[in-house]
Amino acid sequence: MTLRLLCLAALVLPVACAPAPLRVAVPPVTVAERIPSAFATVELLDVSLPAYAETDDIFVQDEGGALRRLGRTRWADEPARAFTLDLAQALADLTGARVAPEPWPFEDRAAARVDVRLSEAVADRARGEYVLRGQIFVAAQDGTGRDRAGAFRIAVPLPPDPGPAAIAAARAGATLMLAQEIAAKGLR
């Protein structure tokens, strides 16, 4: 019995004593320009992420294309939720429209619905950039037929051998650039 307890303690103790992972928050962005929107209200569907980006692990793509976890660091918030909230805020700040993530919280239906599907969201060490790539779909809800769709690739430069703070800042910059693209091409 004592041997069992010692074996159990030997297995559990290292896990219990391991330091907690570093949690990294994405900094808020400052919008310096205004892009008018043809829609007064916009509903943003939950941003769809690739499988590796759905976890709170921070991944870096190496020179061979493999995705590797960045040490003992984690995103401070659940990635799909954070991307969606950050993008909604950036769109609202850029356009002046009332923008909210789904489910739409207001009584009257939104004039437009935006759906963002990311196929890539990663810090690429080989290219020295943080990359967002995917598709945008804007559906007018007012019957005007002003629906739009398009592909995008956004890249924000990274310093050599970027750390968690540099990756978070680049992700914030890429999110702002994505909001600018949606506002300029999808909400006009």
MOMO-V399235 format. One record per residue. N is the residue number from 1. BURIAL is + if it has 9 or more other ideal C-beta (glycine too) atoms within 8 Angstrom, else -. D_LAST is the distance of its C-alpha to the last C-alpha in Angstrom with 2 decimals. Layout:
# MOMO-V399235
N BURIAL D_LAST
N BURIAL D_LAST
This chain:
# MOMO-V399235
1 - 72.39
2 - 72.21
3 - 71.15
4 - 68.28
5 - 67.07
6 - 67.33
7 - 65.33
8 - 62.66
9 - 62.52
10 - 62.28
11 - 59.19
12 - 57.43
13 - 58.30
14 - 56.33
15 - 53.15
16 - 53.71
17 - 54.38
18 - 51.41
19 - 49.04
20 - 45.76
21 - 42.71
22 + 40.63
23 - 37.37
24 + 34.41
25 - 31.44
26 + 28.06
27 - 27.59
28 - 24.72
29 + 22.12
30 - 21.46
31 + 18.01
32 - 18.58
33 - 15.19
34 - 12.29
35 + 8.58
36 - 7.04
37 + 5.14
38 - 4.88
39 + 7.68
40 - 10.88
41 + 12.53
42 + 12.04
43 + 15.08
44 + 15.72
45 + 18.50
46 - 21.32
47 + 20.65
48 + 22.99
49 + 25.29
50 + 27.97
51 - 31.44
52 + 32.70
53 + 29.82
54 - 30.32
55 - 33.57
56 - 34.05
57 + 35.76
58 + 34.23
59 + 34.42
60 + 34.76
61 + 34.80
62 + 37.94
63 - 38.85
64 - 39.93
65 - 36.69
66 - 38.29
67 - 36.57
68 - 38.88
69 - 38.81
70 + 38.87
71 - 42.22
72 - 42.56
73 + 39.04
74 + 36.54
75 + 33.07
76 - 33.54
77 + 31.18
78 - 30.56
79 + 27.95
80 + 25.57
81 + 25.65
82 + 25.20
83 + 22.26
84 + 20.52
85 + 21.38
86 + 20.57
87 + 17.10
88 + 16.41
89 + 17.79
90 + 15.89
91 + 12.46
92 + 13.87
93 - 15.25
94 + 12.26
95 + 9.78
96 - 12.60
97 + 11.65
98 - 14.69
99 + 14.62
100 + 17.79
101 + 19.35
102 - 21.02
103 - 23.01
104 - 20.81
105 - 23.21
106 - 22.32
107 - 23.82
108 - 20.83
109 - 18.70
110 + 15.25
111 + 12.35
112 + 10.97
113 + 13.15
114 + 12.69
115 + 15.72
116 + 16.74
117 + 19.98
118 + 21.77
119 - 24.59
120 + 25.62
121 + 25.72
122 + 28.76
123 + 30.50
124 + 31.83
125 + 35.03
126 - 35.66
127 - 32.45
128 + 32.42
129 + 28.86
130 + 27.04
131 + 24.86
132 + 22.01
133 + 21.39
134 + 19.92
135 + 17.19
136 + 13.89
137 + 13.20
138 + 10.40
139 + 12.03
140 + 10.95
141 + 14.17
142 - 14.19
143 - 15.43
144 - 12.72
145 - 12.75
146 - 9.06
147 - 10.57
148 + 9.99
149 - 12.69
150 - 13.84
151 - 16.66
152 + 16.87
153 - 19.83
154 + 19.88
155 + 23.21
156 + 24.57
157 - 28.10
158 + 31.02
159 - 34.47
160 - 37.41
161 - 38.68
162 + 35.97
163 - 37.04
164 + 35.25
165 - 33.85
166 + 32.38
167 + 30.80
168 + 29.34
169 + 27.92
170 + 26.41
171 + 24.88
172 + 23.31
173 + 21.93
174 + 20.59
175 + 18.90
176 + 17.15
177 + 16.13
178 + 14.81
179 + 12.72
180 + 11.36
181 + 10.67
182 + 8.97
183 + 6.71
184 + 6.19
185 + 6.34
186 + 5.85
187 + 3.81
188 + 0.00
